[in-house]
Structure formats: C-alpha cells, structure tokens
Amino acid sequence: MKYVKIIAQVLLGMFMTYAGFSHLTIARQEFVAQVPTWLQFSPAFTDFVVLASGVVEICLGLGMLLMWKKYRPVVGALLALFYVAIFPGNINQYVNHIDAFNLNTDTARLIRLFFQPVLIAWALWSTGVWAYCKQLYSKYKNK
C-alpha cells in the first residue's frame, strides 16, 4: 500500500504542477472561465486570480513531489483545502453554463462537480492526513 500511496502522490503532484503552469501559459483563457462571476471585478483582477491560483497550484504540486515525508500531511491538507476553495468556480461553470476544458454540456459540468470530492479524498489519503490527524489527536488526548 505504501507504494500505491507514493504513486498517487506523484501523479497528483505532476497533475497539479502541469495545471499550474497551464494557468500561466497554454490554458490561461480556459481558466478565466473557472473564475466565479461574482469574483470577476475587472478583467485585470480576473487575470490575477488565474495567475495567482496557478502559482499556488505549482507550489502545491511541487510540494507533493518534493516534500519530505514529515511534511507531506501538511501539503496534503493544504491541497485538499485548495480544492475546496476552487470548488465555487466549478459550481459557477455549471450554473452559468460556461463552456471550458471540453465541458460543453451541463451533464459534463455536473459530473465534474462530483469529481472534486474525489480529488480532496485523494489528497488526504495519499499524503496520510487522516493518520496524521489521528496521531495528533491521541497525542493531545493523553496529555
């Protein structure tokens, strides 16, 4: 199981790093569609959101790939929180029928909404966040 988790971490890290660089380059306009309409104050601010989230994705992706075992649960928890933070963009895309990333039907956009919890669970499971939290709880419970 140890190697399965390592492979899951590496795949997620590569995916996040690639997605982050895509924010900055080839898919920048596609990611603009992900920014919730209620957060699009101006074109410049929307572009800033896309760029900033790309930088965060690169950092989290590299963290998944390069972090020492001691810090992996922290990176996994931060990645899970990031997935929660960007979920409104996915909801916005579904509710407002925005085509991006070949999600050109409401059905495709709806299916994507159900994939977000999978990413959250993947980040938490592969980095051992659950075991880490359990360990912290028992440590402080016994004090």
C-alpha positions as CSV (number, residue, x, y, z in Angstrom):
1,M,0.0,0.0,0.0
2,K,3.0,2.3,0.7
3,Y,4.0,2.3,-3.0
4,V,0.4,2.9,-4.1
5,K,0.3,6.0,-2.0
6,I,3.6,7.2,-3.3
7,I,2.4,6.7,-6.9
8,A,-0.8,8.5,-6.1
9,Q,1.2,11.4,-4.6
10,V,3.5,11.6,-7.6
11,L,0.5,11.6,-10.1
12,L,-1.3,14.2,-8.1
13,G,1.9,16.3,-7.9
14,M,2.5,16.1,-11.6
15,F,-1.1,16.9,-12.4
16,M,-1.1,20.0,-10.1
17,T,2.3,21.2,-11.4
18,Y,1.1,20.9,-15.0
19,A,-2.2,22.5,-14.2
20,G,-0.4,25.4,-12.5
21,F,1.9,26.0,-15.5
22,S,-1.2,25.8,-17.8
23,H,-2.7,28.7,-15.8
24,L,0.2,30.8,-16.7
25,T,0.5,29.7,-20.3
26,I,-1.5,27.5,-22.7
27,A,-4.8,27.3,-20.9
28,R,-5.0,30.8,-19.3
29,Q,-8.2,31.7,-21.1
30,E,-9.8,28.4,-20.2
31,F,-9.1,29.1,-16.6
32,V,-10.7,32.5,-16.8
33,A,-13.9,30.6,-17.3
34,Q,-13.4,29.0,-14.0
35,V,-13.3,32.2,-12.0
36,P,-16.7,32.7,-10.5
37,T,-18.7,35.6,-12.0
38,W,-19.1,37.1,-8.5
39,L,-15.3,37.4,-8.3
40,Q,-14.7,39.0,-11.6
41,F,-14.4,42.6,-10.6
42,S,-12.4,43.6,-13.6
43,P,-10.5,41.8,-16.4
44,A,-7.2,42.6,-14.7
45,F,-8.4,41.1,-11.4
46,T,-9.8,38.0,-13.1
47,D,-6.4,37.5,-14.8
48,F,-4.7,38.0,-11.4
49,V,-6.9,35.3,-9.8
50,V,-6.0,32.9,-12.7
51,L,-2.2,33.7,-12.3
52,A,-2.2,33.5,-8.5
53,S,-4.1,30.2,-8.4
54,G,-1.6,28.9,-11.0
55,V,1.3,29.8,-8.8
56,V,-0.4,28.1,-5.8
57,E,-1.0,25.0,-7.9
58,I,2.6,24.9,-8.9
59,C,3.7,25.2,-5.3
60,L,1.3,22.5,-4.1
61,G,2.3,20.2,-7.0
62,L,6.0,20.6,-6.3
63,G,5.2,20.2,-2.6
64,M,3.6,16.8,-3.4
65,L,6.6,15.8,-5.4
66,L,9.4,17.1,-3.3
67,M,8.3,17.4,0.3
68,W,9.9,15.2,2.9
69,K,7.7,12.6,4.5
70,K,7.4,14.6,7.7
71,Y,5.6,17.5,5.8
72,R,3.5,15.5,3.3
73,P,0.4,15.5,5.6
74,V,0.6,19.3,5.7
75,V,0.9,19.6,2.0
76,G,-2.0,17.1,1.5
77,A,-4.2,19.1,3.9
78,L,-3.3,22.4,2.1
79,L,-4.1,20.8,-1.3
80,A,-7.4,19.5,0.0
81,L,-8.3,23.0,1.2
82,F,-7.3,24.4,-2.2
83,Y,-9.7,22.0,-3.9
84,V,-12.4,23.2,-1.5
85,A,-11.5,26.8,-2.2
86,I,-11.7,26.4,-6.0
87,F,-15.0,24.4,-5.9
88,P,-17.1,27.6,-6.3
89,G,-15.5,28.1,-9.7
90,N,-16.7,24.6,-10.8
91,I,-20.2,25.4,-9.5
92,N,-20.2,28.7,-11.3
93,Q,-19.2,27.0,-14.5
94,Y,-22.2,24.5,-14.1
95,V,-24.8,27.1,-13.0
96,N,-23.9,29.6,-15.7
97,H,-23.5,27.0,-18.5
98,I,-19.9,28.1,-19.2
99,D,-18.0,26.0,-21.8
100,A,-14.4,25.4,-20.9
101,F,-12.0,22.4,-20.9
102,N,-14.3,20.5,-23.2
103,L,-17.1,20.6,-20.6
104,N,-19.6,21.7,-23.2
105,T,-22.8,20.2,-21.7
106,D,-24.5,20.5,-18.4
107,T,-24.1,16.8,-17.9
108,A,-20.3,17.0,-18.3
109,R,-20.1,20.0,-16.0
110,L,-22.3,18.2,-13.4
111,I,-20.0,15.1,-13.5
112,R,-17.0,17.3,-12.9
113,L,-18.7,18.6,-9.7
114,F,-18.7,15.1,-8.3
115,F,-15.0,14.6,-9.2
116,Q,-13.9,17.4,-6.8
117,P,-14.6,15.4,-3.6
118,V,-12.5,12.6,-5.2
119,L,-9.6,15.0,-5.6
120,I,-10.0,16.1,-2.0
121,A,-10.1,12.5,-0.7
122,W,-7.1,11.6,-3.0
123,A,-5.0,14.4,-1.5
124,L,-5.9,13.5,2.1
125,W,-5.5,9.7,1.6
126,S,-2.3,9.7,-0.4
127,T,-0.4,12.0,2.0
128,G,-1.6,10.3,5.2
129,V,-3.5,13.3,6.6
130,W,-6.1,11.0,8.3
131,A,-3.4,9.0,10.1
132,Y,-1.5,12.2,11.0
133,C,-4.7,13.8,12.5
134,K,-5.4,10.7,14.4
135,Q,-1.9,10.7,15.8
136,L,-2.1,14.3,16.8
137,Y,-5.5,13.7,18.5
138,S,-4.2,10.8,20.5
139,K,-1.1,12.7,21.5
140,Y,-3.0,15.7,22.8
141,K,-5.8,13.5,24.3
142,N,-3.3,11.7,26.5
143,K,-1.8,14.9,27.9
